[in-house]
Amino acid sequence: MKLNCLYYNWVIIMPLTMGEKIRILLKRKKMTIAELAAAIETSNQNLSNKLTRDNFSEKELHQIASALGCRYEGFFIFEDNERI
């Protein structure tokens, strides 16, 4: 299995999980998990569980992005740059 990671000054840098990315966005927007949960009409507990398990549907990611004032773009990209 090949891991998708970067090496920087002999330190392995692993890509962020979606949950980690959302937590960073929350800090930048000065928003709590409870506030985001209310904005996307789910419970605080449900959102916390999804952040921990890193388990989001594409629809939820679009809702989260909208609530955080940004957009989510999830694509499969072919070598010719075609996106699906």
Sequence and secondary structure as in RCSB ss.txt:
>XXXX:A:sequence
MKLNCLYYNWVIIMPLTMGEKIRILLKRKKMTIAELAAAIETSNQNLSNKLTRDNFSEKELHQIASALGCRYEGF
FIFEDNERI
>XXXX:A:secstr
     EEETTEEE    HHHHHHHHHHHHT  HHHHHHHTT  HHHHHHHHHHT   HHHHHHHHHHTTS     
 B TT  B 
